[in-house]
């Protein structure tokens, strides 16, 4: 599709350029017409119209392609909802009649996998809404969101102990986007925790503190952490894009983002919310 599109645009552009040169040469050199202003306007109009047609030729197929992708995403999202709900409901029913420890462990693994699928479902729904420019802001309690994320992340990182001190705080923001922000910060804390098994999360005075006791960063590293693909340790997993996404989200939603870190002593991330 895109190869043919490039060829068509190139051909149309090349023909337009040749015709423009030929018209200019004919009117200004061969015909030697005196009213050059009118002829210049005619040539200019031809060039502008050609530009409009070229842009239409380039954009329309892409717009149709993107629209088809959005429709496919929406239909896929709708189709995923039913099997996910069915699995979760039946898992709950099976849990009630099972007492065998091994079977319960297997069921818990399936339940955790369903929760991860639900997370991906929510993210896909969020991305579709963002592309459609739907207002995704809503009122919710930040302390409840943090508790939910810690409960979910504890299953992924069972070796980490989370220490929570949370005040009640209701905010109006992008809940799904903020969920991804919290997950990214905690994930970095776990990834660079080294031998430490503790992460402190505190919410007070409209500020969310997430602190790890890992390898920390020096001043030079702190200046580079928001660069895409930057990683403090190249041997760690991941692609180094998480904190860049965190900063963009915070800037867009007027959340003050601060990093305090010391080499070998850990890092504290602060998210300050408006009153």
C-alpha positions, 0 to 999 in steps of 0.5 A: 500500500505505502509503496504504491502511495510513494510512487503515485506521489512521486509521479504526480509531483514530478509531472506537476514540476515539469508542467510548471516549468513548461508553463513558465518557460512558454509564457515568459520566454517564448510568448514574451507576454507583457502582463507578467503579473497575471501570468505569474498568478496563473502559474502560482494558482496551478502550483497551489492546486497541485499542492492541494491534490498532492496532499490529498493524495498523500493524506486520504489513504493514510486517514482511511488506514488509521480509521480502519485501525481504530475501528478494528481496535474498538471491535477487538476491545469489545470482543475481548470484554466478554471472554475476560468477564466469563473467565473471571466469573467462572474462576470465582465460582470454582474457587468456592468449591476447591480446597486442594492447595495445589489446585488453588495455587494454579487457580491463583496463577490463572487469576493473576494472568486474567488481571494482567489481561484486564490491565492490557484491556484497560490500556487499549481502551485508554489509548483509543479514547486518547486518539479519539480525543475523548475526555478521560479525566475523572474524580477518584481517590488517589489513596485508593488507586495507590492501594489498588496498584500496590495490591496488583504489583505485590503479585508481580513482585512478591519479594518486595515489601511495600510500606504504605502511609496514605492520607485521603485525597480526591483528585480530578485527573486522568486515572488510567494515565496516572496508573501507568505513571505509578506503575512505571515509578514503582517498576524502576524502584524494584528494578534498581533496588539491588539488595533492598526489598523495601519500597515506601509509598507515602501520601500527605499534603497533596504529595505522593512520595515513592521511595526505594533504597536501591542503587540511587543516582548521581547528579549527572544521571539525574539530568539524563533520566528523562531522555528516551532510551536512557538507562542507569544500568545497561544490563537491566531489562527494559528500554528506558522510555518509562520516565520520559512518559512519566514526565510528559504525563505530569507536564500535561496534567500540571503535576509537579514531578521531583526526583531526589537521589543519592548514589547507593542510598536510593531514590525518592520520587515526588508527585505534587498535585494541585489543591 
